[in-house]
Amino acid sequence: MKYPWHLYLMGIMYVIAGINHFIKPKMYVKIMPPYIPAHLNMVYLSGIAEIVLGIAVCFAMTKNYAIYGLIAMLLVFFTVHFYMLSSPEAGAGIPKWILILRIPLQFLLIWWAWFYLKY
């Protein structure tokens, strides 16, 4: 089955984001909430998850599993977004309005993934 080009775009986006976890791990460690253990390991694990799910979403056999995995991952990432809002250090000087805007953006990313379950 041929999928729309934007499904592949989504997959590529997650692969690139996952690779970035290995290129700039310190950036991700800094935004991890303190209650999450083993920050560096979690950064690498989430990077691997993004890469694997980004690739898996492009294949018929694994697409739906990958979509559910991406949605679960995006839901978990809300903890990071809220932590960045509540901690000036984790916010890294990013203006509050941008951090607030990331919340609805996260819902949009969840919808974008959910959209492909119909294919």
N, CA, C and O atoms as a MOPAC input file, in Angstrom:
PM7 MOZYME 1SCF
protein

 N      0.84000 1    -1.18000 1     0.00000 1
 C      0.00000 1     0.00000 1     0.00000 1
 C      0.88600 1     1.24500 1     0.00000 1
 O      1.87200 1     1.33100 1     0.73200 1
 N      0.51600 1     2.18000 1    -0.82000 1
 C      1.26500 1     3.43800 1    -0.89100 1
 C      0.65100 1     4.43000 1     0.09400 1
 O     -0.56200 1     4.63600 1     0.12300 1
 N      1.51100 1     5.03200 1     0.88800 1
 C      1.06000 1     6.00700 1     1.87000 1
 C      1.32000 1     7.41500 1     1.36100 1
 O      2.15800 1     7.61300 1     0.48100 1
 N      0.60000 1     8.40500 1     1.91300 1
 C      0.84300 1     9.78400 1     1.48900 1
 C      2.24700 1    10.24100 1     1.88100 1
 O      2.81400 1     9.77500 1     2.86900 1
 N      2.78600 1    11.14900 1     1.09800 1
 C      4.14800 1    11.62900 1     1.30700 1
 C      4.34400 1    12.20700 1     2.70300 1
 O      5.43700 1    12.12100 1     3.26300 1
 N      3.29500 1    12.79500 1     3.26800 1
 C      3.45600 1    13.43800 1     4.57600 1
 C      3.60300 1    12.44000 1     5.71100 1
 O      4.08100 1    12.80100 1     6.78600 1
 N      3.20200 1    11.18700 1     5.49500 1
 C      3.48300 1    10.15400 1     6.49600 1
 C      4.99100 1     9.92500 1     6.55600 1
 O      5.56500 1     9.80700 1     7.63900 1
 N      5.62400 1     9.86500 1     5.39400 1
 C      7.08000 1     9.68900 1     5.34700 1
 C      7.79000 1    10.91300 1     5.92400 1
 O      8.82700 1    10.79000 1     6.57600 1
 N      7.22900 1    12.07900 1     5.68000 1
 C      7.78200 1    13.30200 1     6.25800 1
 C      7.76700 1    13.22100 1     7.78300 1
 O      8.74000 1    13.58100 1     8.44600 1
 N      6.65100 1    12.74500 1     8.32700 1
 C      6.55300 1    12.58600 1     9.77000 1
 C      7.61100 1    11.59900 1    10.26900 1
 O      8.28100 1    11.85200 1    11.27100 1
 N      7.75600 1    10.48200 1     9.57100 1
 C      8.76000 1     9.49500 1     9.95500 1
 C     10.15900 1    10.08400 1     9.94200 1
 O     10.93100 1     9.87600 1    10.87800 1
 N     10.49000 1    10.81500 1     8.89200 1
 C     11.81300 1    11.44500 1     8.78000 1
 C     12.02100 1    12.45300 1     9.90100 1
 O     13.11300 1    12.55200 1    10.46100 1
 N     10.96700 1    13.20200 1    10.22700 1
 C     11.06300 1    14.19100 1    11.30100 1
 C     11.45100 1    13.52700 1    12.63300 1
 O     12.28700 1    14.04800 1    13.37100 1
 N     10.84100 1    12.38300 1    12.92900 1
 C     11.16300 1    11.69400 1    14.17700 1
 C     12.55600 1    11.08100 1    14.14100 1
 O     13.24900 1    11.06700 1    15.15900 1
 N     12.97400 1    10.57800 1    12.99600 1
 C     14.33100 1    10.03400 1    12.88000 1
 C     15.35900 1    11.13700 1    13.12900 1
 O     16.32300 1    10.93200 1    13.86700 1
 N     15.16000 1    12.29600 1    12.52300 1
 C     16.08400 1    13.42100 1    12.71700 1
 C     16.07100 1    13.87300 1    14.17300 1
 O     17.12600 1    14.12600 1    14.75500 1
 N     14.88500 1    13.97400 1    14.76200 1
 C     14.79000 1    14.36300 1    16.17400 1
 C     15.51500 1    13.34700 1    17.05600 1
 O     16.20200 1    13.72500 1    18.00400 1
 N     15.36300 1    12.07500 1    16.74800 1
 C     16.03500 1    11.03600 1    17.52900 1
 C     17.54300 1    11.10300 1    17.40600 1
 O     18.25800 1    10.93700 1    18.39400 1
 N     18.02900 1    11.34300 1    16.20400 1
 C     19.47800 1    11.48000 1    15.99300 1
 C     20.01900 1    12.66000 1    16.78500 1
 O     21.13100 1    12.61400 1    17.31000 1
 N     19.21800 1    13.71900 1    16.86400 1
 C     19.63200 1    14.91600 1    17.60400 1
 C     19.87600 1    14.61700 1    19.09200 1
 O     20.66300 1    15.30600 1    19.74200 1
 N     19.20400 1    13.59400 1    19.62600 1
 C     19.43200 1    13.20400 1    21.02100 1
 C     20.86900 1    12.73400 1    21.23600 1
 O     21.41100 1    12.85800 1    22.33400 1
 N     21.48000 1    12.19600 1    20.18700 1
 C     22.85500 1    11.70800 1    20.28000 1
 C     23.86700 1    12.79800 1    19.92700 1
 O     25.01700 1    12.74800 1    20.36300 1
 N     23.44300 1    13.76100 1    19.15100 1
 C     24.32400 1    14.86300 1    18.77300 1
 C     24.42100 1    15.90200 1    19.89500 1
 O     25.50300 1    16.41800 1    20.17600 1
 N     23.28500 1    16.20500 1    20.53300 1
 C     23.22100 1    17.22700 1    21.58800 1
 C     22.55400 1    16.68800 1    22.85500 1
 O     21.54100 1    17.23200 1    23.29400 1
 N     23.10200 1    15.63800 1    23.44100 1
 C     22.43700 1    15.05400 1    24.61100 1
 C     22.33700 1    16.00500 1    25.80200 1
 O     21.36500 1    15.94800 1    26.55600 1
 N     23.32500 1    16.87400 1    25.98000 1
 C     23.29500 1    17.78800 1    27.13400 1
 C     22.07600 1    18.70000 1    27.09300 1
 O     21.50700 1    19.03700 1    28.13100 1
 N     21.68100 1    19.09500 1    25.89400 1
 C     20.51100 1    19.95000 1    25.74000 1
 C     19.26100 1    19.24700 1    26.28400 1
 O     18.41800 1    19.87100 1    26.92800 1
 N     19.15600 1    17.95100 1    26.01900 1
 C     17.98700 1    17.19200 1    26.46600 1
 C     18.07000 1    16.85300 1    27.95300 1
 O     17.05200 1    16.84200 1    28.64500 1
 N     19.26700 1    16.58100 1    28.43900 1
 C     19.44300 1    16.28400 1    29.86400 1
 C     18.98800 1    17.47000 1    30.70900 1
 O     18.38300 1    17.29800 1    31.76700 1
 N     19.28600 1    18.67200 1    30.22800 1
 C     18.96400 1    19.89700 1    30.96400 1
 C     17.45700 1    20.09800 1    31.15300 1
 O     17.03700 1    20.74100 1    32.11500 1
 N     16.64800 1    19.55700 1    30.25300 1
 C     15.20600 1    19.78100 1    30.33400 1
 C     14.45100 1    18.61500 1    30.97600 1
 O     13.22200 1    18.61800 1    31.03000 1
 N     15.18700 1    17.63400 1    31.45500 1
 C     14.54700 1    16.47000 1    32.09000 1
 C     14.08800 1    16.81700 1    33.50000 1
 O     14.85800 1    17.37800 1    34.28000 1
 N     12.84300 1    16.49100 1    33.83400 1
 C     12.36500 1    16.71600 1    35.19600 1
 C     13.19200 1    15.90500 1    36.19700 1
 O     13.63600 1    14.80100 1    35.87900 1
 N     13.40100 1    16.44000 1    37.39600 1
 C     14.25700 1    15.75400 1    38.37400 1
 C     13.72700 1    14.39200 1    38.82800 1
 O     14.50900 1    13.55400 1    39.27900 1
 N     12.43400 1    14.15700 1    38.72100 1
 C     11.87300 1    12.87900 1    39.17600 1
 C     12.08000 1    11.74900 1    38.16600 1
 O     11.77200 1    10.59500 1    38.46400 1
 N     12.59000 1    12.06300 1    36.98900 1
 C     12.90100 1    11.02000 1    36.00800 1
 C     14.34000 1    10.57100 1    36.25600 1
 O     15.25500 1    11.39500 1    36.25600 1
 N     14.54500 1     9.26600 1    36.46700 1
 C     15.89700 1     8.78900 1    36.79100 1
 C     16.79300 1     8.69400 1    35.55000 1
 O     16.31600 1     8.69500 1    34.41500 1
 N     18.08100 1     8.61300 1    35.79700 1
 C     19.09000 1     8.33100 1    34.76800 1
 C     18.88800 1     9.19600 1    33.52600 1
 O     18.63000 1     8.68800 1    32.43500 1
 N     19.00800 1    10.49000 1    33.70900 1
 C     18.69600 1    11.43900 1    32.63500 1
 C     19.38700 1    11.12500 1    31.30500 1
 O     18.72700 1    11.08000 1    30.26600 1
 N     20.67200 1    10.91400 1    31.32400 1
 C     21.38600 1    10.67200 1    30.06900 1
 C     20.89900 1     9.38700 1    29.40300 1
 O     20.70700 1     9.34800 1    28.18800 1
 N     20.70200 1     8.35000 1    30.18700 1
 C     20.18500 1     7.09300 1    29.63400 1
 C     18.79600 1     7.29100 1    29.03000 1
 O     18.48400 1     6.73800 1    27.97500 1
 N     17.97500 1     8.07800 1    29.70400 1
 C     16.62300 1     8.34200 1    29.19900 1
 C     16.66300 1     9.16700 1    27.91200 1
 O     15.83900 1     8.96700 1    27.01900 1
 N     17.60500 1    10.08100 1    27.81800 1
 C     17.76300 1    10.86500 1    26.58700 1
 C     18.11800 1     9.93100 1    25.43600 1
 O     17.52700 1    10.01500 1    24.35900 1
 N     19.07500 1     9.04900 1    25.66100 1
 C     19.46000 1     8.10100 1    24.61800 1
 C     18.31800 1     7.14100 1    24.28100 1
 O     18.07600 1     6.84300 1    23.11100 1
 N     17.62200 1     6.66000 1    25.30700 1
 C     16.50400 1     5.74000 1    25.09400 1
 C     15.39500 1     6.41400 1    24.28200 1
 O     14.84000 1     5.80900 1    23.36400 1
 N     15.07300 1     7.66100 1    24.61900 1
 C     14.03000 1     8.35600 1    23.85800 1
 C     14.50300 1     8.64200 1    22.43300 1
 O     13.70000 1     8.62400 1    21.50000 1
 N     15.79400 1     8.90300 1    22.26000 1
 C     16.33200 1     9.08400 1    20.91000 1
 C     16.20300 1     7.81200 1    20.08600 1
 O     15.80900 1     7.85900 1    18.92000 1
 N     16.53200 1     6.68400 1    20.68500 1
 C     16.38600 1     5.39300 1    20.00000 1
 C     14.91800 1     5.15400 1    19.65500 1
 O     14.59600 1     4.71600 1    18.55000 1
 N     14.03400 1     5.44400 1    20.60500 1
 C     12.59500 1     5.25100 1    20.37000 1
 C     12.12200 1     6.10600 1    19.19600 1
 O     11.37500 1     5.62600 1    18.34400 1
 N     12.55000 1     7.35900 1    19.14700 1
 C     12.13900 1     8.22900 1    18.04800 1
 C     12.65600 1     7.71000 1    16.70300 1
 O     11.93500 1     7.74000 1    15.70600 1
 N     13.87900 1     7.24400 1    16.67700 1
 C     14.45300 1     6.71300 1    15.43500 1
 C     13.70600 1     5.46000 1    14.98800 1
 O     13.29800 1     5.35000 1    13.83200 1
 N     13.53200 1     4.53000 1    15.90100 1
 C     12.86200 1     3.26400 1    15.57300 1
 C     11.42000 1     3.50600 1    15.14800 1
 O     10.97000 1     2.95700 1    14.14200 1
 N     10.69200 1     4.32400 1    15.90300 1
 C      9.29600 1     4.58600 1    15.56900 1
 C      9.17200 1     5.38300 1    14.27000 1
 O      8.24900 1     5.16000 1    13.48600 1
 N     10.09800 1     6.30800 1    14.04500 1
 C     10.08900 1     7.07300 1    12.79900 1
 C     10.29300 1     6.19700 1    11.58200 1
 O      9.70400 1     6.44000 1    10.52900 1
 N     11.12200 1     5.18200 1    11.72200 1
 C     11.33700 1     4.23300 1    10.61900 1
 C     10.13200 1     3.29400 1    10.50600 1
 O      9.63700 1     3.04400 1     9.40700 1
 N      9.66800 1     2.78200 1    11.63500 1
 C      8.58600 1     1.79400 1    11.64400 1
 C      7.27600 1     2.34800 1    11.09200 1
 O      6.46300 1     1.59700 1    10.55200 1
 N      7.07000 1     3.64100 1    11.22200 1
 C      5.82000 1     4.23900 1    10.73600 1
 C      5.73000 1     4.17500 1     9.20500 1
 O      4.64700 1     4.34100 1     8.64400 1
 N      6.84000 1     3.94000 1     8.53900 1
 C      6.89500 1     3.92900 1     7.06900 1
 C      6.59900 1     2.56700 1     6.45400 1
 O      6.58900 1     2.43700 1     5.23000 1
 N      6.36000 1     1.55500 1     7.27300 1
 C      6.13500 1     0.20500 1     6.75400 1
 C      4.77400 1    -0.32000 1     7.20200 1
 O      4.38900 1    -0.17700 1     8.36200 1
 N      4.06100 1    -0.92300 1     6.27200 1
 C      2.69300 1    -1.39300 1     6.52300 1
 C      2.59500 1    -2.31400 1     7.74100 1
 O      1.65400 1    -2.21700 1     8.52800 1
 N      3.56600 1    -3.19700 1     7.88400 1
 C      3.50800 1    -4.17900 1     8.96800 1
 C      3.62300 1    -3.54700 1    10.35400 1
 O      3.08400 1    -4.07300 1    11.32800 1
 N      4.32000 1    -2.43000 1    10.43900 1
 C      4.59800 1    -1.83400 1    11.74900 1
 C      3.97900 1    -0.45300 1    11.94200 1
 O      4.08800 1     0.12600 1    13.02300 1
 N      3.33300 1     0.07900 1    10.91200 1
 C      2.83800 1     1.45800 1    10.93900 1
 C      1.93700 1     1.74100 1    12.13100 1
 O      2.18600 1     2.69000 1    12.87400 1
 N      0.90400 1     0.94400 1    12.32900 1
 C     -0.04400 1     1.22800 1    13.41100 1
 C      0.59700 1     1.09500 1    14.79000 1
 O      0.31900 1     1.89700 1    15.68200 1
 N      1.44800 1     0.09200 1    14.97200 1
 C      2.16000 1    -0.03500 1    16.24500 1
 C      3.03400 1     1.19300 1    16.49000 1
 O      3.10300 1     1.71700 1    17.60200 1
 N      3.69600 1     1.63500 1    15.43100 1
 C      4.55900 1     2.80900 1    15.55000 1
 C      3.74600 1     4.05200 1    15.88600 1
 O      4.17600 1     4.88100 1    16.68800 1
 N      2.58500 1     4.18000 1    15.27900 1
 C      1.73400 1     5.33900 1    15.56800 1
 C      1.32300 1     5.34600 1    17.03700 1
 O      1.39000 1     6.38400 1    17.69400 1
 N      0.90600 1     4.20900 1    17.54800 1
 C      0.54500 1     4.14800 1    18.97600 1
 C      1.76400 1     4.44000 1    19.85300 1
 O      1.64900 1     5.09200 1    20.89100 1
 N      2.92300 1     3.95600 1    19.42800 1
 C      4.15700 1     4.25200 1    20.16900 1
 C      4.48500 1     5.73300 1    20.14900 1
 O      4.86800 1     6.30000 1    21.17200 1
 N      4.33800 1     6.36800 1    18.98700 1
 C      4.59500 1     7.81000 1    18.89400 1
 C      3.63100 1     8.60300 1    19.76400 1
 O      4.03100 1     9.55000 1    20.44100 1
 N      2.36700 1     8.21700 1    19.74600 1
 C      1.37900 1     8.91700 1    20.56800 1
 C      1.72200 1     8.75900 1    22.04400 1
 O      1.65900 1     9.73000 1    22.79700 1
 N      2.07900 1     7.56800 1    22.46200 1
 C      2.46500 1     7.34900 1    23.86200 1
 C      3.68500 1     8.18700 1    24.21500 1
 O      3.73500 1     8.80100 1    25.28100 1
 N      4.65500 1     8.21200 1    23.33400 1
 C      5.87100 1     8.98300 1    23.56600 1
 C      5.54400 1    10.47700 1    23.66800 1
 O      6.05400 1    11.16500 1    24.55200 1
 N      4.70700 1    10.97100 1    22.77700 1
 C      4.32900 1    12.38600 1    22.81100 1
 C      3.57900 1    12.73100 1    24.09100 1
 O      3.73900 1    13.82800 1    24.62700 1
 N      2.76900 1    11.81100 1    24.58000 1
 C      2.06800 1    12.03900 1    25.85600 1
 C      3.06400 1    12.12000 1    27.01100 1
 O      2.93600 1    12.97400 1    27.88800 1
 N      4.04700 1    11.23900 1    27.00700 1
 C      5.07300 1    11.25800 1    28.04800 1
 C      5.88000 1    12.55300 1    27.98800 1
 O      6.27600 1    13.08900 1    29.02300 1
 N      6.12100 1    13.05000 1    26.78500 1
 C      6.90700 1    14.27500 1    26.62300 1
 C      6.22000 1    15.50700 1    27.21100 1
 O      6.86300 1    16.53700 1    27.41200 1
 N      4.91700 1    15.40800 1    27.48700 1
 C      4.24200 1    16.52700 1    28.15900 1
 C      4.93100 1    16.85200 1    29.48400 1
 O      4.98100 1    18.01300 1    29.88900 1
 N      5.46000 1    15.82800 1    30.15800 1
 C      6.12400 1    16.07700 1    31.44500 1
 C      7.30600 1    17.02500 1    31.26300 1
 O      7.54600 1    17.89400 1    32.10100 1
 N      8.03200 1    16.85700 1    30.18200 1
 C      9.17100 1    17.73300 1    29.89400 1
 C      8.69700 1    19.14900 1    29.59300 1
 O      9.27500 1    20.12100 1    30.07800 1
 N      7.65000 1    19.26000 1    28.79600 1
 C      7.14700 1    20.58900 1    28.43000 1
 C      6.64100 1    21.35400 1    29.65400 1
 O      6.89000 1    22.55100 1    29.79400 1
 N      5.94300 1    20.66400 1    30.52000 1
 C      5.44700 1    21.33600 1    31.72900 1
 C      6.59800 1    21.67000 1    32.67800 1
 O      6.57500 1    22.70300 1    33.34700 1
 N      7.59500 1    20.80300 1    32.73600 1
 C      8.75800 1    21.10200 1    33.56900 1
 C      9.48900 1    22.33800 1    33.04200 1
 O      9.91900 1    23.18400 1    33.82600 1
 N      9.63000 1    22.44300 1    31.73800 1
 C     10.28900 1    23.61300 1    31.15300 1
 C      9.51800 1    24.89600 1    31.47500 1
 O     10.11500 1    25.95800 1    31.64800 1
 N      8.19800 1    24.79100 1    31.55200 1
 C      7.38300 1    25.95300 1    31.92100 1
 C      7.56300 1    26.33500 1    33.38200 1
 O      7.52200 1    27.51500 1    33.73100 1
 N      7.76200 1    25.34200 1    34.23000 1
 C      7.81300 1    25.60500 1    35.67100 1
 C      9.21600 1    25.89400 1    36.19500 1
 O      9.36300 1    26.39100 1    37.31200 1
 N     10.24500 1    25.59400 1    35.41400 1
 C     11.61400 1    25.77600 1    35.86900 1
 C     12.35400 1    26.73100 1    34.94600 1
 O     12.56400 1    26.41500 1    33.77500 1
 N     12.75200 1    27.89300 1    35.45000 1
 C     13.49500 1    28.83500 1    34.60100 1
 C     14.77600 1    28.22100 1    34.03200 1
 O     15.14900 1    28.49700 1    32.89100 1
 N     15.44100 1    27.39700 1    34.82600 1
 C     16.67300 1    26.75500 1    34.34400 1
 C     16.38100 1    25.81200 1    33.18000 1
 O     17.09200 1    25.82600 1    32.17500 1
 N     15.34500 1    24.99700 1    33.31100 1
 C     14.98400 1    24.05900 1    32.24500 1
 C     14.42800 1    24.80500 1    31.03400 1
 O     14.56100 1    24.33900 1    29.90200 1
 N     13.80800 1    25.95700 1    31.26700 1
 C     13.28200 1    26.75900 1    30.16900 1
 C     14.35800 1    27.33600 1    29.28700 1
 O     14.08000 1    27.77100 1    28.16900 1
 N     15.59200 1    27.34700 1    29.77400 1
 C     16.77700 1    27.74400 1    28.99800 1
 C     16.65000 1    29.11100 1    28.33100 1
 O     17.19500 1    29.34600 1    27.25200 1
 N     15.92800 1    29.99600 1    28.98800 1
 C     15.80500 1    31.34500 1    28.44500 1
 C     14.83300 1    31.46500 1    27.28000 1
 O     14.71500 1    32.53200 1    26.67700 1
 N     14.14500 1    30.39200 1    26.96300 1
 C     13.14100 1    30.43500 1    25.89600 1
 C     11.95000 1    31.23700 1    26.41500 1
 O     11.48800 1    30.98800 1    27.52800 1
 N     11.44800 1    32.18200 1    25.64400 1
 C     10.30600 1    32.97700 1    26.11500 1
 C      9.12000 1    32.10600 1    26.52100 1
 O      8.83100 1    31.09700 1    25.87800 1
 N      8.43800 1    32.50400 1    27.59100 1
 C      7.30200 1    31.72100 1    28.12200 1
 C      6.24600 1    31.46100 1    27.05700 1
 O      5.66000 1    30.37900 1    27.00900 1
 N      6.00000 1    32.45800 1    26.19600 1
 C      4.93900 1    32.28200 1    25.19900 1
 C      5.27000 1    31.14600 1    24.23900 1
 O      4.36500 1    30.46500 1    23.75700 1
 N      6.54000 1    30.93400 1    23.95600 1
 C      6.93100 1    29.81500 1    23.08200 1
 C      6.74300 1    28.49300 1    23.82200 1
 O      6.26200 1    27.51600 1    23.24800 1
 N      7.12500 1    28.47100 1    25.09700 1
 C      6.93900 1    27.25600 1    25.89300 1
 C      5.45700 1    26.91200 1    26.02800 1
 O      5.08100 1    25.74000 1    26.00600 1
 N      4.62900 1    27.92900 1    26.16600 1
 C      3.17900 1    27.69900 1    26.25500 1
 C      2.64300 1    27.20900 1    24.91300 1
 O      1.78300 1    26.33000 1    24.87100 1
 N      3.14300 1    27.76900 1    23.83100 1
 C      2.70700 1    27.38100 1    22.49100 1
 C      3.05100 1    25.92200 1    22.17900 1
 O      2.39400 1    25.29000 1    21.35200 1
 N      4.06900 1    25.39700 1    22.83600 1
 C      4.46200 1    24.00200 1    22.60400 1
 C      3.39200 1    23.01700 1    23.06900 1
 O      3.31100 1    21.90000 1    22.55600 1
 N      2.57400 1    23.42300 1    24.03300 1
 C      1.53400 1    22.51600 1    24.54700 1
 C      0.51000 1    22.19100 1    23.45400 1
 O      0.29400 1    21.01400 1    23.16800 1
 N     -0.13300 1    23.19900 1    22.82500 1
 C     -1.05500 1    22.84200 1    21.73400 1
 C     -0.33300 1    22.20000 1    20.54200 1
 O     -0.91800 1    21.38500 1    19.82800 1
 N      0.91800 1    22.56100 1    20.33000 1
 C      1.68800 1    21.92800 1    19.25700 1
 C      1.81400 1    20.43100 1    19.51800 1
 O      1.75500 1    19.62500 1    18.59000 1
 N      1.98600 1    20.06700 1    20.77500 1
 C      2.08500 1    18.64900 1    21.13100 1
 C      0.78100 1    17.91700 1    20.78100 1
 O      0.81000 1    16.79700 1    20.27200 1
 N     -0.36000 1    18.56100 1    21.05800 1
 C     -1.64100 1    17.95700 1    20.68000 1
 C     -1.75800 1    17.82600 1    19.16600 1
 O     -2.31300 1    16.84600 1    18.66800 1
 N     -1.24400 1    18.80000 1    18.44000 1
 C     -1.25900 1    18.74800 1    16.98500 1
 C     -0.40400 1    17.57500 1    16.47500 1
 O     -0.79500 1    16.87900 1    15.53700 1
 N      0.74500 1    17.36500 1    17.08800 1
 C      1.60100 1    16.23200 1    16.70000 1
 C      0.90700 1    14.90000 1    16.99000 1
 O      1.03000 1    13.95000 1    16.21600 1
 N      0.18400 1    14.83600 1    18.10100 1
 C     -0.56900 1    13.61700 1    18.43900 1
 C     -1.65500 1    13.38600 1    17.39300 1
 O     -1.84000 1    12.26300 1    16.92300 1
 N     -2.37000 1    14.44100 1    17.03100 1
 C     -3.41100 1    14.31400 1    16.01000 1
 C     -2.80600 1    13.88500 1    14.68300 1
 O     -3.36900 1    13.04400 1    13.98300 1
 N     -1.65100 1    14.46500 1    14.33100 1
 C     -0.99300 1    14.13500 1    13.06700 1
 C     -0.68600 1    12.64000 1    13.00400 1
 O     -0.89900 1    12.00500 1    11.97200 1
 N     -0.19500 1    12.08900 1    14.08500 1
 C      0.08000 1    10.65000 1    14.11400 1
 C     -1.22800 1     9.85500 1    14.04400 1
 O     -1.33200 1     8.89900 1    13.27500 1
 N     -2.20600 1    10.24000 1    14.83000 1
 C     -3.50400 1     9.53400 1    14.89200 1
 C     -4.17300 1     9.49300 1    13.51600 1
 O     -4.82000 1     8.50900 1    13.16000 1
 N     -4.01100 1    10.55400 1    12.76200 1
 C     -4.59500 1    10.69600 1    11.43600 1
 C     -4.24600 1     9.51200 1    10.52100 1
 O     -5.06400 1     9.10900 1     9.69400 1
 N     -3.05600 1     8.96500 1    10.66400 1
 C     -2.59400 1     7.90600 1     9.75900 1
 C     -3.10400 1     6.51900 1    10.12400 1
 O     -2.82500 1     5.56000 1     9.40600 1
 N     -3.83100 1     6.39000 1    11.20300 1
 C     -4.39300 1     5.07900 1    11.53900 1
 C     -5.45700 1     4.65800 1    10.52400 1
 O     -5.75900 1     3.47100 1    10.39800 1
 N     -6.02300 1     5.62100 1     9.80300 1
 C     -7.06700 1     5.29300 1     8.83200 1
 C     -6.51300 1     4.69100 1     7.54400 1
 O     -7.26900 1     4.13100 1     6.75000 1
 N     -5.22000 1     4.79900 1     7.33000 1
 C     -4.61700 1     4.27700 1     6.09500 1
 C     -4.25800 1     2.81700 1     6.23200 1
 O     -3.74200 1     2.21800 1     5.28900 1

